[in-house]
Amino acid sequence: MTQDAADWTAPDLDTIETLANAARDALPEPFARAARQVAIRVEDFAPDYLLAEMEMTDPFELTGLYDGIPLTEKSSFDQPLQPDTVWLFRRPILDEWADRSDQPLGALVAHVLVHEIAHHFGWSDDDIARIDRWWE
């Protein structure tokens, strides 16, 4: 039975969050334990103030962001105002998924999530690039 394209809908915020939670749950120890301390927040796009802070004008350029203090920089004197958070931006992720039709959506969400959680562990973009060649 063929599905009518008029019935198709893009994955919603809850679907992206479900995929992200599954990816976090699949991380190996000891990373999984630390990753569970990070909140996951899914929005359609990064807020305008965040794009301005990052000097970005195109909201489709940002698929995810880590907001917090990396574990390598935390001290017992830090009083968190909010939990460390990984933001995932649904519309840019869906655009990337459409451009990269060779990857399942869950794999892309997992990649973005793991990249942002790596920042929680104190890894730089250069550190991540040395071990993660996913974009090549």
N, C-alpha and C positions, 0 to 999 in steps of 0.2 A: 504494500500500500504506500503510495506516494503522499508525502505531507505537502499541503498547500503552503506556499511561501507567505501568503497573507497571514498565516497563523504564527509565523516566526516572531520571536521577540528577543531582544538582546538580554544577556544575563544581567540580572538586577544586582543591587548592592548586597543583598543577603547571599546571593550565589557566590559572589566574589569573596565575601567574608567566610563562607563555608569552605571554599577552596583554600583560603589562607589558613584557616584553623587546621584543616587536614594536613597542609604542608608543615605547619609548626609541630603538630603532633607526630609527624613522621621523622623529625630530626633525631639524630642519634644523641645519646648521652655523651658528654655532660651538657651539650648545647641545648637539648630539649628543656632541661630543668630551668636554665637561665632564660630561654626564649619564652617560657610560660609566664614569666614575670613582666613581659612587655605586652601592653594593650595593643590590639589591632583595631584600627578605625578605617572604615571604607567610606569614601565620598566620591561624588561624580568627578569633581575637579579640585585641585588645590585652591584654597581661598586666595583672593586677590592680595591680601596683605603678605601672604607667604611668597607668592610669586614676586612681589615687589622686593621683599627682603633678599630673595635669591637673584634679583635682577633678571628675571625671566619675563618675557612678554607673551609667549605662546603657552597656554595651559596644557596643550597636548604634549609638551616636552617632558613633563614630570609624571612618571608612573608611580613613584613611591618616595617616601621620606622617613627617616628616623628622627624622632624628636625626643631627646633625652640626654642624659649624661652617660657616656660609654663606661663600661665596667672598669676599664683601665684608668679612669679619671675620678671614680667615685671615692668618697671617703665617708667615714662614720659621722662626720660633721655636716654632711649634705642633708638638708631638710627638703625633700621633694615637694614641689608645689602641685605636681600632677604626676601620674605614672609615666614612665618611659613608654613611648607610643610609636608604632609603625603605622604610617598613613599609607593607604593604597588608593590610587585614583582610578576609578572604574573606566571612565571614558578614554583616557590615554592608554590604559591597558587594553581595552577592546580595539582601539585603533592599531596598536602594535600587533595584537593577535591577528587582525585582518591582514596586515602587511606581511606577517610571518605565518602564512597559512600552513607551514610545515610542522607547527607545534600545537599540541592541545592547549586549551585555555588554562587548565590546571597546572601545566608545566610552566607557563609564563607567569601565572600568579605566584607559584612556588619560587621561581627565580627572583622575582621582584622582592618578595618577602624575605628570602634568605639573604639577598644583597643588603637590605635594610637592617636585618637583625645582625649581620656581620658588623655593621657600624656600632651596634650595642656592645659587641665584644671588643670594640676599639680598633677594628681594622679600617685602614684607609681605603679609598677607591683603588689606589695602586696595589695594595695588598690583595684586595678582592680580585682584581684583574689578573694577577699572577696565577691564581688558582681556578678562576672561573672564566672559561673561554666560551661561554654560552652564546655570546652575541656574534661570534665569528662565523 
